[in-house]
Amino acid sequence: MESIKSPGIIFYLSYFYAYYIPIILYVIWLPISLYDLGKRENISKAVSIIWTCFIIIVPWIGSLVYLLAGKSGIPLHFRLGLTLPGIILVILFSLFSTFTST
């Protein structure tokens, strides 16, 4: 009779990180996006309200789109350094957990 093999620690860690990295990125990106949006004086209140609703209603994508395409007051190198590694991590851990599933 063949015994059932345990998936192993790598399997559990890949699922753990694939699940929690988007949540952690949201917790980091949301306040930065809203803070930057609140400090901007070169946009109208209506545009600010639309961006705020977009960031809150579409959580992960809203913050990402604002930071990359919203003409934020944060310098470009900082925005890219804040967003691109997170996107790469999410893709890598999602692919890894997909291919290591039993």
N, C-alpha and C positions, 0 to 999 in steps of 0.2 A: 504494500500500500504506500502510495506517495504522500509525503507530508506537505502541508501548506507552508510556503516560505513567507516570512514577514517582509514587507516592502523595503524596510530599511530607513535609516535616518535621512538620507539624501532625498528620498521620496517625500517624507513628511516636511522637511525644511523647504523644498521647492514649492509645495502647496501652501505652506505657511506664508512664505514671502510673496508668492503670486497673489495671495488673498490680501495681505496687509499693506503692501507697497502702495497700491492705489489709494488706500485710506490715509496713509501717512502723507502722501503727496498732496491730497486734498486738504489735509489739516495744515500743511505748510503753504500751499498756493492760495487758498481762500483768504486768509488775513492779509497776505502781501498784496493780492489783487485789490481787495476792498480798501486797504489803507492807501494804496497808490491812487485809486479812483477818487477817494475822498480828498486827497491833497491836490488833485488837478484843478486848476482854475481856468484852463483854456477850453473847457467844454461846458455846454449848457446843462441845466438841471435835468432836462428831459433825456438827454443822451446819457447822463450819469445814472438816472433811474433805470433806463433800459439796460445799460451794462450791469448794474447791480442785480436786476431781476434775472438776467441771463446767467450771471455768475452763480447765483443762488439756486435757480431752478434747474439748470443743467450743470451739476456741481463740478465734475472733473473736467469736462470739456470747456465749460464756461471760463474757468480760471485760466486754462491753458490757452484758449483763443485770445483772451484779453492780454495775457502776458506776451504772447508772440505777435499778435496782429492789432492790438488795441492802441497803438501809439502811446504806450505807457511812458511815464516820466522816469522810469528806472532805465539805466544805461543798457544798451543792447547786449553787451558782453555778459552782464550780470543776469539778464533775462534768459539768455541762451544757456548759461551755466546753471541756472536754476531749473530749467524745464527739460532740456535735452537729455541729461543723464537719467532723469526720472522716467522719461518715455522709453529710453533704451532698456532700463531695468525692468519695466513692466513687460515689454515685449520679450526680453530674454527669459524672464522667469515664467511667463505664460507659455512660451514655446517649450521650455525645459520641462515644465510640469505636464504639458500635453504629451510630450514624447516619452516621458518616464512613467506614465500611468500604466498600471498593470491590466 
